[in-house]
């Protein structure tokens, strides 16, 4: 399965974010490390890493 980030706001409501798939967890985490501030600017305040439909971890806050 491909890894994807699931995006939510402060209230845990799903929000639209970049629809990207990653081959492995390290690539997904590297991307998030490089872009989390951009995501926060568009009101994405928490993310969950998914492998297919299975939660790898999260939700994780993007607030500093």
TORDO-602695 format. One record per atom (N, C-alpha, C): atom name; x, y, z; residue number from 0; residue in one letter. Coordinates in nm, 4 decimals, always signed. Atoms other than C-alpha are relative to their C-alpha. Layout:
BEGIN
CA  X  Y  Z  NUM  a
...
% end
This chain:
BEGIN
N  +0.0838  -0.1192  +0.0000  0  x
CA  +0.0000  +0.0000  +0.0000  0  x
C  +0.0877  +0.1247  +0.0000  0  x
N  -0.0694  -0.1283  -0.0027  1  x
CA  +0.0987  +0.3612  -0.0421  1  x
C  -0.0365  +0.0746  +0.1275  1  x
N  +0.0230  -0.0823  -0.1187  2  x
CA  +0.1333  +0.5922  +0.2540  2  x
C  -0.0512  +0.1369  -0.0431  2  x
N  +0.0598  -0.1304  +0.0274  3  x
CA  -0.0727  +0.9117  +0.2598  3  x
C  -0.0245  +0.0722  +0.1315  3  x
N  +0.0364  -0.0816  -0.1153  4  x
CA  -0.1345  +1.1979  +0.4987  4  x
C  -0.1473  +0.0323  -0.0080  4  x
N  +0.1402  -0.0390  -0.0151  5  x
CA  -0.4889  +1.2616  +0.6196  5  x
C  +0.0007  +0.1295  +0.0794  5  x
N  -0.0066  -0.1344  -0.0561  6  x
CA  -0.5564  +1.6249  +0.7080  6  x
C  -0.1279  +0.0360  +0.0747  6  x
N  +0.1139  -0.0459  -0.0783  7  x
CA  -0.7823  +1.7788  +0.9734  7  x
C  +0.0274  +0.1386  +0.0578  7  x
N  -0.0126  -0.1297  -0.0663  8  x
CA  -0.8522  +2.1117  +1.1398  8  x
C  +0.0002  -0.0202  +0.1520  8  x
N  -0.0028  +0.0058  -0.1470  9  x
CA  -0.8552  +2.1961  +1.5133  9  x
C  -0.1118  -0.0831  +0.0604  9  x
N  +0.1165  +0.0719  -0.0514  10  x
CA  -1.1961  +2.0366  +1.5571  10  x
C  -0.0032  -0.1465  -0.0443  10  x
N  -0.0032  +0.1379  +0.0481  11  x
CA  -1.0924  +1.7091  +1.3946  11  x
C  -0.0824  -0.0225  -0.1247  11  x
N  +0.0782  +0.0095  +0.1237  12  x
CA  -1.2912  +1.7854  +1.0804  12  x
C  +0.0966  -0.0141  -0.1167  12  x
N  -0.0844  +0.0235  +0.1168  13  x
CA  -1.1407  +1.6533  +0.7582  13  x
C  +0.0054  +0.1238  -0.0876  13  x
N  -0.0211  -0.1110  +0.0929  14  x
CA  -0.9947  +1.9194  +0.5303  14  x
C  +0.0826  -0.0502  -0.1179  14  x
N  -0.0726  +0.0371  +0.1203  15  x
CA  -0.8499  +1.9022  +0.1823  15  x
C  +0.1440  +0.0477  +0.0082  15  x
N  -0.1418  -0.0332  +0.0052  16  x
CA  -0.4738  +1.8958  +0.1471  16  x
C  +0.0622  -0.0678  -0.1200  16  x
N  -0.0683  +0.0618  +0.1133  17  x
CA  -0.2136  +1.7778  -0.1010  17  x
C  -0.0257  -0.1509  -0.0050  17  x
N  +0.0296  +0.1418  +0.0189  18  x
CA  -0.3081  +1.4371  -0.2415  18  x
C  +0.1248  -0.0690  -0.0555  18  x
N  -0.1273  +0.0613  +0.0378  19  x
CA  +0.0310  +1.2675  -0.2439  19  x
C  +0.0092  -0.1392  +0.0600  19  x
N  -0.0253  +0.1349  -0.0510  20  x
CA  +0.1346  +0.9042  -0.2029  20  x
C  +0.1505  -0.0189  +0.0106  20  x
N  -0.1426  +0.0225  -0.0260  21  x
CA  +0.4686  +0.7893  -0.0644  21  x
C  +0.0267  -0.1495  +0.0066  21  x
N  -0.0366  +0.1413  +0.0015  22  x
CA  +0.6491  +0.4587  -0.1058  22  x
C  +0.0362  -0.0533  +0.1374  22  x
N  -0.0386  +0.0469  -0.1328  23  x
CA  +0.7712  +0.4476  +0.2521  23  x
C  -0.0207  +0.1109  +0.1023  23  x
N  +0.0270  -0.0923  -0.1095  24  x
CA  +0.7277  +0.6123  +0.5894  24  x
C  +0.1028  +0.1118  +0.0062  24  x
N  -0.1046  -0.1026  -0.0049  25  x
CA  +1.0604  +0.7958  +0.5744  25  x
C  -0.0263  +0.1106  -0.1016  25  x
N  +0.0285  -0.1002  +0.1032  26  x
CA  +0.9636  +0.9702  +0.2495  26  x
C  -0.1191  +0.0861  +0.0406  26  x
N  +0.1175  -0.0754  -0.0458  27  x
CA  +0.6243  +1.0712  +0.3942  27  x
C  +0.0390  +0.0975  +0.1103  27  x
N  -0.0417  -0.0853  -0.1114  28  x
CA  +0.7847  +1.2079  +0.7094  28  x
C  +0.0941  +0.1106  -0.0458  28  x
N  -0.0883  -0.1038  +0.0535  29  x
CA  +1.0548  +1.3936  +0.5155  29  x
C  -0.0815  +0.1102  -0.0674  29  x
N  +0.0862  -0.0979  +0.0666  30  x
CA  +0.7873  +1.5614  +0.3042  30  x
C  -0.0719  +0.0854  +0.1037  30  x
N  +0.0709  -0.0755  -0.1023  31  x
CA  +0.5884  +1.6595  +0.6131  31  x
C  +0.0944  +0.0959  +0.0724  31  x
N  -0.0977  -0.0868  -0.0672  32  x
CA  +0.9005  +1.7983  +0.7824  32  x
C  +0.0298  +0.1244  -0.0827  32  x
N  -0.0317  -0.1120  +0.0878  33  x
CA  +0.9608  +2.0200  +0.4802  33  x
C  -0.1198  +0.0913  -0.0259  33  x
N  +0.1176  -0.0779  +0.0406  34  x
CA  +0.6003  +2.1401  +0.4383  34  x
C  -0.1006  +0.0288  +0.1112  34  x
N  +0.1023  -0.0142  -0.1045  35  x
CA  +0.4252  +2.1420  +0.7766  35  x
C  -0.0420  +0.1446  +0.0221  35  x
N  +0.0382  -0.1399  -0.0209  36  x
CA  +0.4364  +2.5223  +0.8061  36  x
C  -0.0935  +0.0474  -0.1111  36  x
N  +0.0900  -0.0346  +0.1106  37  x
CA  +0.2739  +2.5574  +0.4624  37  x
C  -0.1396  -0.0570  +0.0249  37  x
N  +0.1293  +0.0619  -0.0297  38  x
CA  -0.0002  +2.3163  +0.5689  38  x
C  -0.0725  +0.0782  +0.1094  38  x
N  +0.0605  -0.0753  -0.1097  39  x
CA  -0.0606  +2.5097  +0.8898  39  x
C  -0.0567  +0.1328  -0.0495  39  x
N  +0.0477  -0.1276  +0.0554  40  x
CA  -0.1031  +2.8296  +0.6860  40  x
C  -0.1332  -0.0143  -0.0718  40  x
N  +0.1291  +0.0209  +0.0667  41  x
CA  -0.4001  +2.6721  +0.5037  41  x
C  -0.0971  -0.0736  +0.0927  41  x
N  +0.0905  +0.0487  -0.1048  42  x
CA  -0.5686  +2.5705  +0.8317  42  x
C  -0.0026  -0.1517  +0.0161  42  x
N  -0.0180  +0.1403  -0.0351  43  x
CA  -0.4475  +2.2121  +0.8433  43  x
C  +0.0791  +0.0008  +0.1299  43  x
N  -0.0658  -0.0099  -0.1300  44  x
CA  -0.3638  +2.1760  +1.2114  44  x
C  +0.0353  -0.1345  +0.0609  44  x
N  -0.0432  +0.1320  -0.0457  45  x
CA  -0.3317  +1.8005  +1.2538  45  x
C  -0.0031  -0.0971  -0.1170  45  x
N  -0.0129  +0.0983  +0.1074  46  x
CA  -0.2344  +1.5067  +1.0368  46  x
C  +0.0078  -0.1403  +0.0590  46  x
N  -0.0105  +0.1414  -0.0344  47  x
CA  -0.2567  +1.1299  +1.0490  47  x
C  +0.0638  -0.0702  -0.1191  47  x
N  -0.0640  +0.0765  +0.1063  48  x
CA  -0.0313  +0.8983  +0.8503  48  x
C  -0.0762  -0.1304  -0.0183  48  x
N  +0.0742  +0.1204  +0.0329  49  x
CA  -0.2233  +0.6223  +0.6754  49  x
C  +0.0798  -0.0877  -0.0954  49  x
N  -0.0519  +0.0993  +0.0936  50  x
CA  -0.1038  +0.3044  +0.5040  50  x
C  -0.1222  -0.0718  -0.0540  50  x
N  +0.1298  +0.0449  +0.0484  51  x
CA  -0.4009  +0.2305  +0.2838  51  x
C  -0.1059  +0.0619  +0.0895  51  x
N  +0.1014  -0.0491  -0.0934  52  x
CA  -0.6916  +0.2585  +0.5299  52  x
C  +0.0431  -0.0145  +0.1453  52  x
N  -0.0478  +0.0252  -0.1361  53  x
CA  -0.4827  +0.1634  +0.8338  53  x
C  +0.0821  +0.1175  +0.0529  53  x
N  -0.0729  -0.1101  -0.0632  54  x
CA  -0.3559  +0.4309  +1.0730  54  x
C  +0.1385  -0.0493  +0.0422  54  x
N  -0.1366  +0.0270  -0.0446  55  x
CA  +0.0228  +0.4243  +1.1137  55  x
C  +0.0214  +0.0733  +0.1321  55  x
N  +0.0024  -0.0783  -0.1239  56  x
CA  +0.0086  +0.7065  +1.3727  56  x
C  -0.0745  +0.1296  -0.0230  56  x
N  +0.0702  -0.1262  +0.0050  57  x
CA  -0.1770  +1.0225  +1.4531  57  x
C  -0.1369  -0.0133  +0.0648  57  x
N  -0.0362  -0.1296  +0.0567  58  x
CA  -0.3468  +1.2496  +1.4744  58  x
C  +0.1155  +0.0672  +0.0760  58  x
N  -0.1161  -0.0698  -0.0523  59  x
CA  -0.0404  +1.4650  +1.5271  59  x
C  -0.0195  +0.1490  -0.0303  59  x
N  +0.0174  -0.1432  +0.0148  60  x
CA  -0.0600  +1.8395  +1.5830  60  x
C  +0.1114  +0.0621  -0.0835  60  x
N  -0.0981  -0.0794  +0.0755  61  x
CA  +0.1132  +2.0809  +1.3462  61  x
C  +0.0251  +0.1351  +0.0659  61  x
N  -0.0192  -0.1280  -0.0692  62  x
CA  +0.0994  +2.3633  +1.5974  62  x
C  +0.1395  +0.0027  +0.0635  62  x
N  -0.1334  -0.0110  -0.0586  63  x
CA  +0.4393  +2.4945  +1.7101  63  x
C  -0.0028  -0.0160  +0.1515  63  x
% end
